[in-house]
Amino acid sequence: MRGDLVRKLIARCLTTGLAVVAFLVVALTGATGWGLALAVAALAAAAAERRVRSNADITAETALLAAAILGGYARRLDGGFDPVLALAGLVLLGLVLLVGPLRDAGNLEIRAANLPVRTWTPLVAARLDATLLALLVVVAVAAAGPLPAVVALAAALLVAGACGAVGLDLARRRFRPRAGGGPVARALRAHQPEFLLYFSAPPGSEYQVTMWLPYLQRLGRPFLVLLREPEFLPTIAAATSAPVVYCPTLKAMDQALVPSLRVAFYVNHGAKNSHCVRFTQLTHVQLHHGDSDKAPSANPVSAIFDRIFVAGPAAIERYARAGVEIPAEKFVVVGRPQVESIEVRPEPALGLPNPTVLYTPTWTGHHADANYCSLPVAETLLRRLLDRGATVILRAHPYTTQNPASARHLARLTELLAADRARTARGHLWGAAASRELTLTDCVNRADALVSDVSGVISDFLYSGKPYAVTDMGVDGDDFVARFPLAASGYVLRRDMSNVDDVLTRLLDTDPLAPARWETRRRYLGDFPAASYADGFLDAARRELEPGGRPPSPRAAAPARRDAAPLTPTA
C-alpha cells in the first residue's frame, strides 16, 4: 500500500538522517549538548521506525549513535582517557552487534497465550531492540549530566546480562532440545484440542478471526488458534479463552499440530495457508470472512480445501460463473452465523422523515480489478443524504487509511458530517464511534437503509430485509448486475452519481424491490429458521469433528460440471 510505503520511507529517512547529523555535530563541532539532544531524537525516531517496520535493520544507525554518545560523554568528562568509559563502550559495541541476531533467533521460537506456560525467552528477545535504544538514551542523559562513567557501564552490563541469559537459553533450545518438544507443545498435548483456526494475514486483519471465535467456542470442543504473524498474538488472545499460538516456522507448526487435532478452519486465502494444508491427516475447511460478489470471493485457491463452507447457494454459483471448477461435494451451505443478531424488518418502512442510512465504503483492494471503493465520489452522496434529513453512520473498511487518497477522502466526509451534526444536532456517527464502539450488527440494526460498495456488508445487511443501494465504481455499465448479482435486489448508483436522487427516492421512499429481496436473501444466506439460524454452521462443523465423520475429499477429484445444480442448504 502506498500509505504504508510513505510512512516507512519517512521513518527510514528520519532515523538515518538524525543519526548522521548527531554524529557530525558531536565529532566536528563543540556543540556537544546539541549533539546529544539530536542523538536522543534519533533514538526516538528509531523506536518509531520499529513500530512501522518491525523487521527494520537499524544496526548501522545504532552503532553511529553509540559512537556519537560515547564521544560526547568523553568530551563532557574532559579527564583524558577513562578506562571505565572505554569498557562501557566495548560493552555497548557488543550489544549493538548481538541484539539483532538474538532478536532474529528469538523470533524463530514458538510463543503462546492462554496456556499455562511461560515462554519468556522469545518475549525478551523481541524486546531487545527497544531495550538497547532505551540504554542509549540512559547513556546520553548520563553524558549530558555529566554523571560518572560507572553509571554508563552499570547500565550496559545490566542489559548485557539479559542478552547473555537469552543467548544461553536460545542455544540450549537449539542444540539440546527437550524430548517431546518444548513447554508449549506439552501444554497443547495436555489441552487435547480437536480443531484449530489457522490465520495468516496483513496487519489490521484480526477482525477476520474475531468474527468467528464466538461460534467456534459454541461448538463446545477444545481448540486452538494458530497464528503466523506475531503482532496478532495479544489482540486475538484477549478475544478468546482458547490457546493462541504463534508459529514462526514450519518446525514450530510441527510442534503445535498435536495428534488430537482433526480439523483445521481457515478464514482467508493467505499464501501461508499452504503451510498447514500439507498436514493431510486433517480435514481442511475454508470459512471465509464474509460473503460478497467481489472477485476474491471466487478464488480458485479454494479448491485446495477439503470443505468450503458457504453462506448460501449463490456462493456456489459464483464459483461456476467465474469459471472455477470445484467438486460439488466440497461445498456445504451453512448460512452466515454472524447475522443471527440482526433484527429483521418484514415490512418496508417507507417515507421516513429522518431515516438513518448506513454508508460502508470498501477499500481500494490490492489490484485495480478489485477496486470497488466509492470514496472519491462519496461527497455528493452524503450531501444528498443530508439534504433529505438523513442521519448517516459512516463505517469505513479497516484498510481504508492504508491508501493516502482514500484517507483524505474519508477525512473530508467526516468533516462534512461533523459540521452537519454541529448545525442540526443529528446523531451522525463515524470513526471509532462507528467502527469500534459499535459492531457491524449494531450499525445494521440502527439503520433504515444501506449504501455500500461491492462487499460482504451487503450480504449481512440483506438478512434484515431492509433496502440497500450498491455503488457501481467499475466500467461494467449495463453488465454490472450480471457481474454482481446481489445488486439485482438493490438500487445501483452510477460512478458519476448522475442518478443519485432517483436512487435515494427508491431506497428511502418507494422501495419497489422489497419483494425480490426475500428470494435473494434465501439464495445468499441459506434457508435456515431465524430462531436457530447459527445452528446451520454449528451442526456442519460438528459433523466434520466427529471421529467417524466424512473423510477429506481427494485433492485431485474430478471437477464438477459447470451446469451442475447448486446444493440445497444442510440444516
C-alpha positions in Angstrom: 0.0 0.0 0.0 1.2 3.5 -0.8 0.4 4.8 2.6 2.5 2.2 4.3 5.3 2.8 1.9 5.3 6.6 2.6 5.3 6.0 6.4 8.1 3.6 6.1 10.2 5.9 3.9 9.7 8.8 6.3 10.7 6.7 9.3 13.8 5.5 7.5 14.9 9.0 6.5 14.3 10.4 10.0 16.3 7.6 11.7 19.2 7.7 9.3 19.3 11.5 8.9 19.2 12.3 12.6 21.8 9.7 13.4 24.2 11.1 10.8 23.6 14.7 11.9 24.0 13.8 15.6 27.4 12.1 14.9 28.7 15.0 12.8 27.7 17.6 15.4 29.5 15.8 18.2 32.5 14.9 16.1 33.1 18.1 14.2 31.7 20.9 16.4 31.9 21.9 20.0 28.1 21.8 20.5 28.1 18.6 22.5 24.8 19.3 24.2 23.1 19.8 20.8 24.7 16.6 19.5 23.4 14.6 22.5 19.9 16.1 22.1 20.0 15.1 18.4 21.1 11.6 19.3 18.1 11.2 21.7 15.8 12.5 18.9 17.4 9.9 16.5 16.8 7.2 19.1 13.1 8.2 19.3 12.9 8.1 15.5 14.4 4.6 15.5 11.8 3.4 18.1 9.1 4.9 15.9 10.5 3.1 12.9 10.5 -0.2 14.7 6.7 0.2 15.1 6.2 1.0 11.4 8.8 -1.6 10.2 9.0 -4.3 12.8 11.8 -6.1 10.9 13.9 -2.9 10.3 17.7 -3.3 10.5 19.0 -0.3 12.4 22.3 -1.7 13.3 24.4 0.9 11.4 22.4 3.8 12.8 22.6 2.4 16.4 26.4 2.0 16.1 26.7 5.5 14.8 24.6 6.9 17.7 26.5 4.9 20.2 29.8 6.4 18.9 28.3 9.9 19.0 27.0 9.5 22.6 30.3 8.0 23.8 32.3 10.7 22.1 30.1 13.3 23.7 30.4 11.6 27.1 34.2 11.6 26.9 34.2 15.3 26.0 31.9 16.1 28.9 34.1 14.3 31.4 37.2 16.1 30.0 39.5 14.0 32.1 41.6 12.3 29.5 41.4 8.6 28.9 38.8 6.9 31.1 39.1 3.1 31.2 35.6 2.7 32.7 34.1 4.6 29.8 36.2 2.6 27.4 34.9 -0.6 28.9 31.3 0.7 28.7 32.0 1.5 25.0 33.1 -2.1 24.3 30.1 -3.5 26.0 27.8 -1.2 24.0 29.6 -2.2 20.8 29.0 -5.8 21.6 25.3 -5.2 22.3 24.9 -3.3 19.1 26.3 -6.3 17.2 24.5 -9.0 19.1 21.0 -7.6 19.7 19.9 -8.1 16.1 20.9 -11.8 15.8 19.4 -12.6 19.2 16.2 -10.9 18.2 16.0 -12.9 15.0 16.8 -16.1 16.8 14.1 -15.4 19.3 11.6 -14.7 16.5 12.1 -18.3 15.4 10.7 -19.6 18.7 7.1 -20.7 19.3 5.1 -18.4 21.5 1.7 -18.9 23.2 -1.0 -17.2 25.2 -3.9 -18.6 27.2 -1.7 -21.6 28.1 -0.2 -22.5 31.5 3.4 -22.0 30.2 5.9 -19.1 30.3 7.8 -18.5 27.1 10.0 -15.7 28.5 13.0 -16.1 26.2 11.2 -15.2 22.8 9.4 -12.3 24.5 12.6 -10.9 26.0 14.4 -11.4 22.7 11.7 -9.5 20.8 12.2 -6.5 23.1 16.0 -6.4 23.0 16.0 -3.7 20.2 13.8 -1.4 22.3 15.9 -2.2 25.4 19.1 -1.2 23.5 17.6 2.1 22.4 16.5 2.8 26.0 20.0 2.0 27.2 21.5 4.5 24.7 19.0 7.2 25.9 20.2 6.5 29.5 23.8 6.8 28.5 23.1 10.1 26.6 21.3 11.5 29.7 24.3 10.4 31.9 26.6 12.1 29.4 24.6 15.3 29.5 24.9 15.3 33.3 27.7 14.5 33.2 27.5 11.6 35.6 30.4 9.3 36.4 31.2 6.8 33.6 30.5 3.9 36.0 26.7 4.8 35.5 27.0 4.0 31.8 29.0 0.9 32.5 26.5 -0.4 35.1 23.5 0.2 32.7 25.3 -1.5 29.8 26.3 -4.5 31.9 22.7 -4.9 33.1 21.4 -5.1 29.5 24.4 -7.4 28.6 23.3 -9.8 31.4 19.8 -10.0 29.9 21.3 -10.6 26.5 23.5 -13.3 27.8 20.6 -15.1 29.5 18.6 -15.0 26.3 21.5 -16.2 24.2 22.2 -19.2 26.5 18.6 -20.3 26.6 18.3 -20.0 22.8 21.4 -22.0 22.4 20.1 -24.7 24.7 16.8 -24.9 22.8 18.7 -25.2 19.5 21.4 -27.7 20.4 19.8 -29.6 23.2 16.1 -29.7 22.5 13.9 -31.4 25.0 12.3 -34.8 24.1 8.7 -34.3 23.1 9.1 -30.7 22.3 9.1 -27.6 24.4 6.6 -26.4 27.1 4.1 -25.1 24.5 3.9 -28.5 22.7 3.5 -30.3 26.1 0.7 -27.9 27.2 -1.1 -28.4 23.9 -1.0 -32.2 24.2 -2.5 -31.8 27.6 -5.2 -29.5 26.3 -6.2 -32.1 23.6 -7.6 -29.6 21.0 -9.8 -31.2 18.4 -9.6 -28.4 15.8 -7.6 -25.3 15.1 -8.3 -22.0 13.5 -5.4 -21.1 11.2 -4.6 -17.4 10.5 -2.1 -15.5 8.4 -2.8 -12.0 7.1 -1.5 -8.4 6.9 -1.7 -6.1 9.9 -5.2 -4.9 10.8 -6.9 -8.1 9.7 -7.7 -9.6 13.1 -11.4 -9.0 12.5 -11.4 -12.0 10.2 -10.7 -14.2 13.2 -12.7 -12.4 15.9 -15.9 -12.7 13.9 -15.6 -16.5 14.0 -14.3 -17.0 17.6 -17.8 -16.9 19.3 -19.2 -19.6 17.0 -16.1 -21.8 17.3 -16.4 -21.5 21.1 -20.1 -22.5 20.9 -19.0 -25.9 19.4 -18.1 -26.8 22.9 -14.9 -28.6 21.9 -11.3 -27.7 22.9 -9.5 -25.9 20.1 -6.5 -23.5 19.4 -5.8 -20.5 17.2 -2.6 -20.8 15.2 -1.0 -17.5 14.1 1.8 -16.9 11.6 2.4 -13.2 12.4 3.4 -12.1 16.0 1.5 -8.8 16.1 -1.8 -10.6 16.3 -1.0 -12.6 19.4 -2.1 -10.1 22.1 -5.2 -8.9 20.3 -6.6 -12.4 19.5 -5.6 -13.8 22.8 -7.7 -11.1 24.5 -10.7 -12.1 22.4 -10.8 -15.8 23.4 -10.0 -18.1 26.3 -8.7 -20.8 23.8 -4.9 -21.2 23.5 -3.4 -18.9 20.9 -0.1 -20.0 19.4 2.3 -18.1 17.2 4.3 -20.4 15.0 7.0 -18.5 13.0 8.4 -21.6 11.3 7.3 -24.9 9.9 9.2 -26.7 12.7 7.1 -24.7 15.2 4.0 -25.8 13.4 5.1 -29.4 13.7 5.1 -28.9 17.5 1.7 -27.2 17.6 -0.2 -29.6 15.5 -0.7 -32.3 18.2 -2.2 -35.7 17.4 -5.6 -34.9 18.9 -6.4 -32.4 16.1 -8.8 -33.5 13.4 -9.9 -30.3 11.6 -8.3 -27.0 10.5 -10.5 -24.0 9.8 -9.3 -21.0 7.6 -10.8 -17.6 7.2 -9.0 -16.3 4.1 -6.8 -17.3 1.2 -3.5 -16.2 2.7 -0.4 -17.5 1.0 0.8 -19.3 4.1 -2.3 -21.4 4.3 -0.4 -24.0 2.2 1.9 -24.5 5.3 -1.0 -26.0 7.1 -2.8 -27.7 4.3 0.2 -30.0 3.9 -1.0 -31.9 7.0 -3.1 -34.4 5.2 -4.4 -36.1 8.3 -6.6 -33.0 8.9 -9.8 -32.0 7.2 -9.2 -28.5 5.9 -12.3 -26.2 5.9 -12.4 -22.7 4.4 -14.9 -20.4 6.2 -14.1 -17.1 4.5 -14.6 -13.8 6.4 -17.6 -12.5 4.5 -19.8 -13.2 1.5 -19.8 -10.9 -1.4 -19.7 -10.8 -5.2 -16.1 -9.5 -5.2 -13.7 -11.3 -7.4 -11.7 -12.7 -4.5 -14.8 -14.5 -3.2 -14.5 -17.0 -6.1 -10.7 -17.5 -5.6 -9.5 -20.7 -7.4 -7.3 -21.4 -4.4 -10.4 -22.5 -2.6 -10.0 -25.8 -4.4 -7.1 -26.9 -2.1 -9.5 -27.2 0.8 -11.5 -30.4 1.7 -14.6 -28.4 2.5 -15.8 -24.9 1.6 -18.4 -23.6 4.0 -20.5 -21.0 2.1 -23.4 -18.8 3.2 -25.9 -19.8 0.5 -26.3 -21.4 -2.9 -25.3 -18.1 -4.6 -21.7 -18.6 -3.4 -21.5 -21.9 -5.2 -23.0 -20.3 -8.4 -20.4 -17.5 -8.0 -17.5 -20.0 -8.4 -19.2 -21.6 -11.5 -19.8 -18.1 -13.0 -16.1 -17.3 -12.6 -15.1 -20.5 -14.3 -13.7 -22.0 -11.2 -14.5 -25.8 -11.3 -14.6 -27.3 -7.8 -16.2 -30.7 -7.0 -19.8 -30.1 -5.7 -19.3 -32.3 -2.7 -16.7 -29.9 -1.3 -19.4 -27.2 -0.8 -21.5 -27.1 2.4 -24.2 -24.4 2.8 -24.1 -23.2 6.4 -25.5 -19.7 6.4 -23.7 -16.7 7.7 -23.9 -17.2 11.5 -22.7 -13.6 12.2 -26.1 -12.2 11.1 -28.2 -14.1 13.7 -28.4 -11.0 15.9 -29.5 -8.7 13.1 -33.1 -7.6 13.5 -35.4 -8.5 10.6 -37.9 -5.9 9.3 -40.6 -7.9 7.5 -42.4 -4.9 6.1 -40.7 -1.9 4.4 -40.7 1.4 6.3 -41.3 4.0 3.6 -41.1 7.8 3.6 -39.4 8.2 7.0 -38.9 11.9 7.7 -35.4 11.4 9.2 -34.1 8.0 8.1 -30.8 6.5 9.3 -28.6 5.4 6.5 -25.5 3.2 6.9 -22.7 4.0 4.4 -19.9 1.4 4.2 -17.3 2.3 1.6 -14.8 -0.5 1.0 -11.1 -0.2 0.4 -9.2 0.0 -2.9 -8.0 -3.6 -3.0 -4.6 -4.9 -4.0 -5.3 -4.7 -7.7 -7.3 -2.3 -10.0 -9.8 -5.0 -10.9 -10.7 -5.4 -7.2 -11.1 -1.7 -6.6 -14.7 -1.1 -5.7 -14.1 1.9 -3.4 -16.6 4.8 -3.8 -14.9 7.3 -1.5 -13.7 9.5 -4.4 -17.4 10.3 -5.3 -19.0 9.9 -1.9 -19.2 13.6 -1.0 -22.1 14.1 -3.5 -23.9 11.1 -2.0 -23.5 12.4 1.6 -24.7 15.9 0.7 -27.8 14.5 -0.9 -28.5 12.3 2.2 -28.1 15.3 4.5 -30.4 17.4 2.3 -33.0 14.7 2.9 -32.6 14.9 6.7 -30.9 11.6 7.0 -28.7 10.6 9.9 -25.5 8.9 8.5 -23.5 6.1 10.0 -20.1 6.1 8.2 -18.3 2.8 8.7 -15.2 2.6 6.6 -13.2 -0.6 5.9 -10.3 -1.2 8.3 -7.8 -1.0 5.4 -9.0 2.4 4.2 -6.3 4.6 5.7 -3.5 2.5 4.1 -4.2 4.5 0.9 -3.4 8.2 1.3 -6.0 9.3 -1.2 -8.7 7.2 0.5 -7.6 8.6 3.9 -8.0 12.2 2.5 -11.5 11.4 1.1 -12.6 9.9 4.4 -11.3 12.9 6.3 -13.4 15.2 4.1 -16.5 13.1 4.7 -16.0 13.2 8.5 -15.6 17.0 8.3 -18.9 17.2 6.4 -20.7 15.0 9.0 -19.2 16.9 11.9 -20.3 20.2 10.5 -23.8 19.0 9.9 -24.1 17.5 13.4 -23.0 20.8 14.9 -25.6 22.6 12.8 -28.6 20.2 13.1 -27.8 18.0 16.2 -28.4 14.9 14.1 -26.5 11.9 15.6 -24.1 11.1 12.7 -21.5 8.5 13.6 -18.1 7.9 12.1 -14.6 6.8 13.1 -14.2 4.9 16.3 -17.8 5.5 17.2 -19.0 3.6 14.2 -16.1 1.1 13.8 -15.0 0.1 17.2 -17.7 1.2 19.8 -20.4 -0.4 17.6 -20.3 -3.7 15.9 -21.5 -4.1 12.3 -24.6 -5.7 13.7 -25.3 -2.7 15.9 -24.9 -0.4 12.8 -27.2 -2.6 10.7 -29.9 -2.6 13.5 -29.8 1.2 13.8 -30.1 1.8 10.1 -33.2 2.0 7.9 -31.2 1.6 4.7 -27.7 0.9 3.4 -25.5 2.4 0.8 -22.4 0.2 0.2 -19.8 -0.7 -2.3 -19.5 -4.3 -3.6 -18.6 -6.0 -0.3 -19.7 -8.6 2.2 -21.6 -5.9 4.2 -24.4 -6.1 1.7 -24.9 -9.9 2.3 -25.1 -9.3 6.1 -27.5 -6.3 5.6 -29.6 -8.4 3.3 -30.6 -10.6 6.3 -32.5 -7.6 7.8 -34.8 -7.3 4.8 -34.2 -3.6 4.6 -33.4 -1.8 1.3 -29.8 -1.2 0.1 -28.0 0.6 -2.7 -24.8 -0.6 -4.4 -22.2 1.7 -6.0 -21.0 0.8 -9.5 -17.4 2.0 -9.4 -16.2 0.0 -12.4 -16.8 0.1 -16.2 -19.4 -2.6 -16.4 -22.4 -0.3 -17.1 -25.4 -2.4 -18.1 -23.4 -5.6 -17.2 -22.9 -4.6 -13.6 -25.8 -6.6 -12.3 -24.8 -9.7 -14.3 -21.3 -9.5 -12.8 -22.6 -8.7 -9.3 -26.0 -10.4 -9.0 -26.6 -9.2 -5.4 -27.1 -5.8 -6.9 -30.2 -7.0 -8.7 -32.2 -6.6 -5.4 -30.7 -3.3 -4.7 -30.5 0.1 -6.3 -27.4 0.8 -8.4 -25.6 4.1 -8.0 -23.6 5.1 -11.1 -20.0 6.1 -10.7 -20.7 9.7 -11.7 -23.7 9.9 -9.2 -25.9 11.2 -12.0 -28.8 9.0 -10.7 -28.3 9.7 -7.0 -31.6 11.5 -6.5 -33.6 8.8 -8.3 -31.8 6.0 -6.3 -32.4 7.7 -3.0 -36.1 8.1 -3.7 -36.4 4.4 -4.4 -34.2 3.5 -1.5 -35.9 5.6 1.1 -39.4 6.4 -0.2 -40.9 3.8 -2.6 -38.7 0.6 -2.4 -40.1 -1.3 -5.4 -37.6 -4.2 -5.0 -38.8 -5.2 -1.5 -40.4 -8.5 -2.6 -37.4 -9.5 -4.6 -35.0 -9.2 -1.6 -36.5 -12.2 0.2 -35.7 -14.6 -2.5 -32.2 -13.1 -2.8 -31.8 -13.5 0.9 -32.5 -17.2 0.7 -30.0 -17.7 -2.2 -27.3 -15.7 -0.5 -27.8 -16.6 3.2 -29.4 -20.0 3.1 -32.9 -21.1 4.2 -32.5 -21.6 7.9 -35.0 -20.8 10.7 -34.4 -17.4 12.3 -34.7 -18.8 15.8 -31.8 -21.3 15.2 -30.0 -19.7 12.3 -26.4 -20.2 13.6 -27.2 -23.9 14.0 -26.6 -24.4 10.3 -22.9 -23.7 10.8 -22.6 -25.3 14.2 -24.2 -28.6 13.0 -22.0 -28.7 9.9 -18.8 -28.0 11.9 -19.7 -30.7 14.5 -20.2 -33.2 11.7 -16.6 -32.5 10.5 -15.3 -33.0 14.0 -16.9 -36.4 14.6 -14.4 -39.2 14.6 -16.4 -41.2 12.1 -17.2 -38.1 10.0 -16.6 -37.8 6.3 -13.0 -38.3 5.2 -11.2 -35.4 3.5 -12.1 -35.0 -0.2 -9.4 -36.2 -2.7 -7.3 -33.2 -3.7 -7.3 -34.4 -7.3 -11.0 -35.2 -7.6 -12.7 -34.8 -11.0 -14.2 -31.3 -11.5 -17.9 -30.8 -11.2 -19.9 -29.9 -14.3 -20.3 -26.2 -14.8 -24.1 -26.6 -15.2 -24.5 -28.7 -12.0 -27.4 -27.7 -9.8 -26.4 -25.9 -6.6 -26.6 -27.8 -3.3 -29.5 -27.3 -1.0 -28.8 -26.0 2.5 -27.8 -28.6 5.0 -29.7 -28.0 8.2 
